[in-house]
Amino acid sequence: MTLKSMREQAGLTQQDLLATIRSHSISRIWAWEAWDRSPRPRTARDPHIMSLSTAASLSRALGISLDDFWHGLDK
């Protein structure tokens, strides 16, 4: 499962997710979601490399546990 699919399953747009985690950079959300594209854009970022507080904010915004969020990125 990708961050994009988790976000869509939660019924959120990138802007919704951005507002929920109180970030100001839509490019950050895009870069994490782009990680699973092929070919991978140069600006893509590995979503496994984010702070614990950001991961916790994202999991809360998506309505899933931090464990489910983390394991979902591996699927």
N, C-alpha and C positions, 0 to 999 in steps of 0.2 A: 504494500500500500504506500502511496506517496503522500507527501504533505498536501498536494493539490487534491487528491481523492479524499483525504480526511476532511479537508476544508469544505469541499463540495458536499460530502455526506452530511456535514453539520449544517448545510444550507447557508454558508457564509461566502461573501465575495472577498476578494483580496483586501478591499477597502474596509469591510466589516472586521476582518481579522486584524488588520493594522490598527484600527481604532480600539479594538478590545485589548490588544497588548500594549496600547499607548506608545506606539512607535510613530515616527514621522517619515519613514523611508519605505515607500511602496517597492522600491527596487530590492530591498532586503527580502521581502516575501517572494517576489518574482525570482530572485537568485536561488533561494532554497527550492522553489518548485521546479526550476529549470534543471536542477541537478540530475534528474532522471531522464532527461531528453537525450535523444541520440540523433545527430551528434550533439555532444554537450557544448553549450555556449561557453566561451571563455569567462564570462562574468558569472557563471553558475557557482554556487557555494554548496559545499557538503552540509546538509542539515544536521548531520551528526556532530558538527563542530559549532556549537552555540552554547551560550552560558546556561547553567542550570535554571536560573531565574527566567530566562527567555523560554526555555523548554516548558517550564511549569506554567508560565502565562499562556503559551500556545495550547497546552493540554487543557487548561481550564476553559479557554475560549472555545475549544472544540468539543467540550463536554465529555472528555475521556480522561482516564487516569494517566499520570505521567508514565507509568510502566507501559500502558497500552499505546501511548503516543510513541515512545521510544522503540518498542517492538514493531509498531506499525511501519516505521521508517525502514526496517530491515526486510519487509516483505515485498 
